[in-house]
Amino acid sequence: MQVVIAEDQVLLREGLARLLVDGGHEVLAAMGDAEHLLPAVAGHRPDLVVVDIRMPPTFTDEGARAARAVKEAHPEVGVLVLSQHIETAHAVELVTLGGFGYLLKDRVLDVAEFLASAERVAAGGSALDPQVVARLVRPAGGDGQLDELSEREREVLTLMAEGLTNSGIAKRLFLSERTVEAHVRHVLMKLDLPETEDGHRRVLAVLAHLRGTQAQYQRVARASGSADAAGPAAT
């Protein structure tokens, strides 16, 4: 795997490079800003880009915007975004592009898992941080389809959204693959999603549903807040 890194913290940038090299991969370029990322990708044509979501000069979403630019210009390149904090908006928006990963920086400390996620993204798969997925699948209110899932089904949904296959989910939860397959069928049925053997499409379908669910809850919350605000004024 050939990799380009964009991370403004020197120690982390060098640490990432060392982890990847020790894992048998090649780091083609490493830079401290997002501005030069797209030209570097165009010049080196790596298999994977690792980029911090907050980069100079404003340390807001430079990395996220650079990640989208890379995926739009070079859709075959995997992009693994690292973040210090959970920012689900960027995660849901970018994962729909495919070959995308979103991990909290603490996840790098688990070297084997980090490298496995990087390799999965470079191969066109998905890798979402468990904490990000947990926030996405957490019900924001009642009367939603997510509320119909059992605790075990919610665990399976979380691992599906992380990008794991049925085999990977079985290993993580110490279940048989047949049991996992049954749980996946129940999850997809309760969420009214079509079954598919394509793991990436499955993750996209789940996240599309979650994004729609979040948007619906947000609209209800805003409407409720507006009504509460308007009530006293009217009286």
C-alpha positions in Angstrom: 0.0 0.0 0.0 1.4 3.4 -1.0 0.3 6.3 1.3 0.3 10.1 1.4 -0.1 11.7 4.9 -1.4 15.2 5.7 -1.1 15.9 9.5 0.0 19.2 11.0 1.3 17.7 14.3 4.8 16.7 13.6 5.0 13.9 16.1 1.8 12.3 15.0 2.8 12.7 11.3 6.1 11.0 11.9 4.4 8.3 14.1 1.9 7.5 11.4 4.6 7.2 8.8 6.6 4.9 11.1 3.5 2.7 11.8 2.7 2.4 8.1 6.3 1.6 7.1 6.7 -0.9 9.9 3.5 -2.5 8.6 5.1 -3.1 5.2 3.7 -0.1 3.4 5.3 2.8 1.6 4.8 6.5 2.6 5.2 8.6 -0.6 4.8 12.0 1.0 4.0 13.6 4.4 2.9 17.2 4.8 1.7 19.5 7.5 -1.2 21.2 5.7 -4.2 20.3 3.5 -3.4 22.8 0.8 -0.8 20.7 -0.8 -2.6 17.4 -0.4 -4.5 17.3 -3.8 -1.3 18.2 -5.8 0.6 15.5 -3.9 -2.1 12.9 -4.7 -2.1 13.9 -8.4 1.6 13.5 -8.5 2.1 10.3 -6.5 -1.2 8.5 -7.2 -1.2 6.7 -3.8 -3.6 3.9 -2.7 -4.4 5.7 0.5 -4.5 9.3 1.9 -4.4 9.8 5.7 -5.5 13.3 6.6 -6.4 15.2 9.8 -9.9 16.7 9.7 -8.7 20.0 11.2 -5.7 21.6 9.5 -4.1 25.0 9.2 -4.8 27.8 8.8 -8.2 27.8 10.6 -8.2 24.3 12.1 -11.8 23.8 11.3 -12.6 21.6 8.3 -9.7 22.0 6.0 -8.9 18.3 6.1 -12.6 17.3 5.4 -12.7 19.6 2.4 -9.4 18.3 1.2 -10.7 14.7 1.6 -13.7 15.5 -0.5 -11.6 17.1 -3.2 -9.3 14.0 -3.3 -12.3 11.7 -3.6 -13.9 13.8 -6.3 -10.7 14.1 -8.4 -9.4 10.6 -7.7 -12.3 8.3 -6.6 -10.1 5.3 -6.7 -7.9 6.6 -3.9 -8.9 5.6 -0.4 -9.2 8.4 2.2 -8.8 7.8 5.9 -9.7 10.9 8.0 -8.5 11.3 11.5 -10.1 13.5 14.1 -9.6 14.4 17.8 -13.3 14.8 18.3 -16.5 13.1 17.1 -18.0 15.0 14.2 -20.7 12.8 12.7 -21.7 15.3 10.0 -18.4 14.9 8.2 -18.5 11.1 8.8 -21.9 10.6 7.2 -21.2 13.0 4.3 -17.9 11.5 3.3 -18.5 7.8 3.8 -21.1 7.8 1.0 -18.2 8.4 -1.4 -16.8 4.9 -0.8 -13.2 3.9 0.0 -13.4 6.1 3.1 -12.6 5.8 6.8 -13.2 8.1 9.7 -11.3 7.3 13.0 -10.6 9.1 16.2 -6.9 9.7 16.7 -6.9 7.5 19.8 -7.7 4.6 17.6 -4.1 4.8 16.1 -2.8 3.4 19.5 -4.3 0.0 18.5 -1.8 -0.5 15.7 -3.2 -3.8 14.4 -6.7 -2.4 14.1 -5.5 0.9 12.6 -3.6 -0.9 9.9 -6.5 -3.2 9.2 -8.8 -0.2 8.8 -6.3 1.6 6.6 -5.9 -1.5 4.4 -9.7 -1.9 4.2 -10.2 1.7 3.1 -7.4 1.5 0.5 -9.1 -1.6 -1.0 -12.3 0.4 -1.4 -14.1 -0.5 1.8 -15.2 1.6 4.8 -13.9 2.0 8.3 -15.8 4.1 10.8 -14.7 4.7 14.4 -16.9 2.7 16.8 -17.6 5.9 18.9 -18.8 7.7 15.8 -21.0 4.9 14.8 -22.4 4.6 18.3 -23.5 8.2 18.2 -25.1 7.7 14.8 -27.1 4.7 15.9 -28.2 6.1 19.2 -31.9 6.9 19.1 -32.5 10.6 19.3 -36.2 10.1 20.3 -39.1 7.8 20.3 -41.2 6.4 17.4 -38.2 5.7 15.2 -37.3 2.4 13.5 -34.0 2.3 15.4 -36.1 1.9 18.6 -37.4 -1.4 17.2 -33.9 -3.0 17.3 -32.9 -5.3 20.1 -29.6 -4.7 22.0 -27.9 -7.4 20.0 -29.2 -6.1 16.7 -28.0 -2.6 17.6 -24.5 -4.1 18.2 -24.6 -5.8 14.8 -25.8 -2.5 13.1 -22.9 -0.7 14.8 -20.4 -3.1 13.4 -22.1 -3.1 10.0 -21.7 0.6 9.8 -18.0 0.3 10.9 -17.5 -1.6 7.6 -17.2 -5.1 9.0 -18.3 -8.2 7.0 -20.6 -10.8 8.6 -17.4 -12.9 9.2 -15.8 -9.9 11.0 -18.9 -9.2 13.1 -19.0 -12.9 14.1 -15.4 -12.8 15.3 -15.9 -9.5 17.2 -19.1 -10.7 19.0 -18.0 -14.4 19.3 -21.0 -15.6 17.4 -21.4 -18.0 14.5 -21.7 -16.5 11.0 -25.1 -18.1 10.6 -26.3 -16.2 13.8 -24.9 -13.0 12.5 -26.6 -13.5 9.1 -29.9 -13.9 10.9 -29.3 -10.7 12.9 -28.4 -8.8 9.8 -31.5 -9.9 8.0 -33.6 -8.7 11.0 -31.8 -5.4 11.1 -32.3 -4.7 7.4 -35.9 -5.8 7.6 -36.7 -3.6 10.6 -35.0 -0.6 8.9 -36.8 -1.4 5.6 -33.5 -1.8 3.7 -32.8 -4.2 0.9 -30.4 -7.1 1.6 -27.1 -7.1 -0.5 -23.9 -9.1 -0.6 -21.9 -6.0 -1.3 -20.5 -4.9 2.1 -19.8 -1.4 1.0 -23.4 -0.9 -0.3 -24.7 -2.3 2.9 -22.8 0.2 4.9 -24.0 3.0 2.7 -27.6 1.8 3.0 -27.4 1.8 6.8 -25.8 5.2 6.9 -28.3 6.6 4.5 -31.0 5.5 6.8 -29.3 6.9 9.8 -28.7 10.2 8.1 -32.4 10.4 7.2 -33.4 9.5 10.7 -31.1 12.1 12.2 -32.5 14.8 9.8 -36.0 13.8 10.8 -35.3 14.1 14.5 -33.5 17.4 14.0 -36.5 18.8 12.1 -38.9 17.7 14.8 -36.6 19.2 17.5 -36.4 22.5 15.7 -40.1 22.6 15.1 -40.8 21.9 18.8 -38.3 24.6 19.8 -39.9 27.1 17.5 -43.4 26.3 18.8 -42.2 26.6 22.4 -40.6 29.9 21.6 -43.7 31.2 19.8 -46.1 30.1 22.5 -45.3 32.6 25.3 -45.0 35.4 22.8 -48.5 34.8 21.5 -49.9 34.9 24.9 
